[in-house]
Amino acid sequence: MRKTILFFTLLISLAAGAQSDKYTQVMQKNITLLDSAKTIDDLQSLAGTFDRIGDAEKTKWLPYYYAALAQTWIGWNPATQDKDANSAKINAYLAKAEAIEKNSELYAVENMSATQQMLVDPSTRWATNGKDAAAALQKGMEADPNNPRLYYLQGMSLFGTPTQFGGGKDKAKPLFEKSIALYKSAQPKPLYPTWGEKQAEQMLSQCQ
């Protein structure tokens, strides 16, 4: 009887391991495609793929995170006309991810989603979307003060803010520097986000 139980336990462990390996391979493949995606159609397709992976896995937040990230890259594309509709899609993916786990990476995407909406009309949306973006950054910092993407995003916010309102290159520069330093020392887990270092370096070069 004991041998039978051990046999079935081994089978279950092997099946779970195979499923985990398949998940990792599929995720890595699509993350690589996301890193090289060039068109809105490619990004939209990847967002849908990651969403389906999340729906199949049910307990993992990373697929929904990458679905939201792909949708976010669409929002930064100048050809995307309806930023509000696009942000609604981002937020829907984030809601699925945050139902599983809340963390600094999700708050970073939340910040970008709110920023995209705010940039539609900064003068009138600062009091709503602008505050939402700032709140997301604050929550992210509280969750993980060593997340380099948060400092990059904070630097971007200050870089685009007029000096008379407390922004400008001089205020943004130390944030880009801190972001880059954190990227250099970061040791992300497998499948975890790594984007942002090149962007931070490019922005720092504009602050010299």
C-alpha positions as CSV (number, residue, x, y, z in Angstrom):
1,M,0.0,0.0,0.0
2,R,2.8,2.3,0.9
3,K,4.6,1.7,-2.3
4,T,1.4,2.4,-4.3
5,I,1.0,5.7,-2.5
6,L,4.6,6.6,-3.2
7,F,4.2,5.7,-6.9
8,F,1.1,7.9,-7.3
9,T,2.8,10.7,-5.4
10,L,5.7,10.5,-7.8
11,L,3.4,10.5,-10.8
12,I,1.7,13.7,-9.5
13,S,5.0,15.4,-8.9
14,L,6.2,14.5,-12.4
15,A,3.0,15.8,-13.9
16,A,3.2,19.0,-11.9
17,G,6.8,19.5,-13.0
18,A,6.0,19.0,-16.6
19,Q,3.2,21.5,-16.4
20,S,5.5,24.0,-14.8
21,D,8.1,23.5,-17.5
22,K,5.5,24.0,-20.2
23,Y,4.3,27.2,-18.5
24,T,7.8,28.5,-18.2
25,Q,8.6,27.7,-21.9
26,V,5.4,29.3,-23.2
27,M,5.9,32.4,-21.1
28,Q,9.5,32.8,-22.0
29,K,8.7,32.5,-25.7
30,N,6.1,35.2,-25.6
31,I,8.1,37.5,-23.4
32,T,10.9,37.3,-26.0
33,L,8.3,38.1,-28.7
34,L,7.1,41.1,-26.6
35,D,10.6,42.4,-26.3
36,S,10.9,42.5,-30.1
37,A,7.3,43.5,-31.0
38,K,7.1,46.4,-33.4
39,T,3.5,46.9,-34.4
40,I,0.2,47.5,-32.6
41,D,-1.2,44.3,-34.1
42,D,1.7,42.3,-32.7
43,L,1.3,43.8,-29.3
44,Q,-2.5,43.3,-29.4
45,S,-2.0,39.7,-30.3
46,L,0.5,39.2,-27.5
47,A,-1.8,40.8,-25.0
48,G,-4.5,38.3,-25.9
49,T,-2.0,35.4,-25.7
50,F,-0.9,36.4,-22.2
51,D,-4.5,36.9,-21.1
52,R,-5.3,33.3,-22.2
53,I,-2.3,31.9,-20.4
54,G,-3.4,33.6,-17.3
55,D,-7.0,32.3,-17.6
56,A,-5.6,28.8,-18.1
57,E,-3.2,29.0,-15.1
58,K,-5.6,30.9,-12.8
59,T,-3.1,31.4,-9.9
60,K,-0.3,33.3,-11.6
61,W,-0.2,37.0,-11.9
62,L,2.7,37.3,-14.4
63,P,0.6,36.4,-17.5
64,Y,-1.9,39.2,-16.8
65,Y,1.0,41.6,-16.0
66,Y,2.5,41.0,-19.4
67,A,-0.9,41.3,-21.1
68,A,-1.3,44.7,-19.4
69,L,2.3,45.7,-20.3
70,A,1.7,44.8,-24.0
71,Q,-1.4,46.9,-23.9
72,T,0.6,49.7,-22.3
73,W,3.1,49.7,-25.1
74,I,0.2,50.2,-27.5
75,G,-0.9,53.2,-25.5
76,W,2.5,54.9,-25.9
77,N,2.2,54.5,-29.7
78,P,1.3,57.8,-31.3
79,A,-1.1,56.0,-33.7
80,T,-3.3,54.9,-30.7
81,Q,-6.1,57.5,-30.8
82,D,-8.3,56.5,-27.9
83,K,-6.1,56.4,-24.9
84,D,-9.0,56.1,-22.5
85,A,-10.3,52.9,-24.2
86,N,-6.8,51.5,-24.3
87,S,-6.3,52.3,-20.6
88,A,-9.5,50.5,-19.8
89,K,-8.1,47.4,-21.4
90,I,-4.8,47.8,-19.3
91,N,-6.8,48.2,-16.1
92,A,-8.9,45.1,-16.9
93,Y,-5.8,43.0,-17.1
94,L,-4.4,44.6,-14.0
95,A,-7.6,43.8,-12.1
96,K,-7.1,40.1,-12.9
97,A,-3.5,40.2,-11.8
98,E,-4.2,42.1,-8.6
99,A,-6.9,39.7,-7.7
100,I,-4.0,37.2,-7.4
101,E,-1.3,39.4,-6.0
102,K,-0.6,43.1,-5.5
103,N,3.0,44.2,-6.0
104,S,5.2,47.0,-7.2
105,E,5.4,45.7,-10.8
106,L,1.6,46.0,-11.2
107,Y,1.6,49.4,-9.6
108,A,4.2,50.5,-12.2
109,V,1.9,49.6,-15.0
110,E,-1.0,51.2,-13.2
111,N,1.1,54.4,-13.1
112,M,1.6,54.3,-16.9
113,S,-2.0,53.6,-17.6
114,A,-3.1,56.7,-15.6
115,T,-0.3,58.7,-17.1
116,Q,-1.5,57.9,-20.6
117,Q,-5.0,59.1,-19.7
118,M,-3.6,62.2,-18.1
119,L,-1.6,63.2,-21.1
120,V,-4.7,63.3,-23.3
121,D,-5.3,66.7,-21.7
122,P,-2.8,67.4,-18.9
123,S,-4.3,70.8,-17.8
124,T,-7.7,69.3,-17.0
125,R,-6.8,65.8,-16.1
126,W,-3.9,66.4,-13.7
127,A,-6.3,66.6,-10.8
128,T,-7.7,63.1,-11.6
129,N,-5.5,60.9,-13.7
130,G,-2.4,62.7,-12.6
131,K,-3.1,62.0,-9.0
132,D,-3.9,58.4,-9.8
133,A,-0.6,58.0,-11.5
134,A,1.2,59.5,-8.5
135,A,-0.7,57.3,-6.0
136,A,0.2,54.2,-8.0
137,L,3.9,55.2,-7.8
138,Q,3.6,55.7,-4.1
139,K,2.0,52.3,-3.5
140,G,4.8,50.8,-5.7
141,M,7.5,52.4,-3.6
142,E,5.9,51.1,-0.4
143,A,5.7,47.6,-1.8
144,D,9.3,47.6,-3.1
145,P,11.5,50.6,-2.7
146,N,14.2,48.9,-4.8
147,N,12.2,48.4,-8.0
148,P,14.2,50.3,-10.6
149,R,11.2,50.8,-12.9
150,L,9.5,53.0,-10.3
151,Y,12.4,55.4,-10.2
152,Y,12.5,55.5,-14.0
153,L,8.8,56.3,-14.1
154,Q,9.1,58.9,-11.4
155,G,12.0,60.5,-13.3
156,M,9.9,60.5,-16.5
157,S,7.1,62.3,-14.6
158,L,9.5,65.0,-13.3
159,F,11.3,65.3,-16.7
160,G,8.0,66.2,-18.3
161,T,6.9,68.6,-15.5
162,P,7.8,72.3,-16.0
163,T,10.4,73.7,-13.6
164,Q,8.0,76.2,-12.2
165,F,5.9,73.2,-11.0
166,G,8.8,71.4,-9.4
167,G,10.0,69.4,-12.4
168,G,12.7,69.6,-15.0
169,K,15.9,67.8,-15.9
170,D,17.8,68.6,-12.7
171,K,15.0,67.0,-10.6
172,A,14.7,64.0,-12.9
173,K,18.5,63.3,-13.2
174,P,19.1,61.7,-9.8
175,L,16.0,59.5,-10.2
176,F,17.4,58.1,-13.5
177,E,20.8,57.6,-11.9
178,K,19.2,55.7,-9.0
179,S,17.1,53.6,-11.4
180,I,20.2,52.6,-13.4
181,A,22.1,51.7,-10.2
182,L,19.3,49.5,-9.1
183,Y,19.2,47.8,-12.5
184,K,22.9,47.0,-12.3
185,S,22.4,45.3,-9.0
186,A,19.0,43.7,-9.7
187,Q,18.7,39.9,-9.8
188,P,15.2,39.3,-11.1
189,K,13.5,35.9,-10.7
190,P,12.8,33.9,-13.8
191,L,10.1,35.4,-16.0
192,Y,10.0,38.6,-13.9
193,P,10.2,42.0,-15.6
194,T,13.6,43.4,-16.7
195,W,12.5,46.3,-19.0
196,G,13.5,49.9,-18.5
197,E,17.3,50.0,-18.1
198,K,17.9,51.2,-21.7
199,Q,15.1,53.8,-21.4
200,A,16.6,55.1,-18.1
201,E,20.0,55.4,-19.7
202,Q,18.6,57.3,-22.7
203,M,16.7,59.7,-20.4
204,L,19.8,60.3,-18.3
205,S,21.8,61.2,-21.4
206,Q,19.2,64.0,-22.0
207,C,19.8,65.4,-18.5
208,Q,23.5,66.0,-18.9
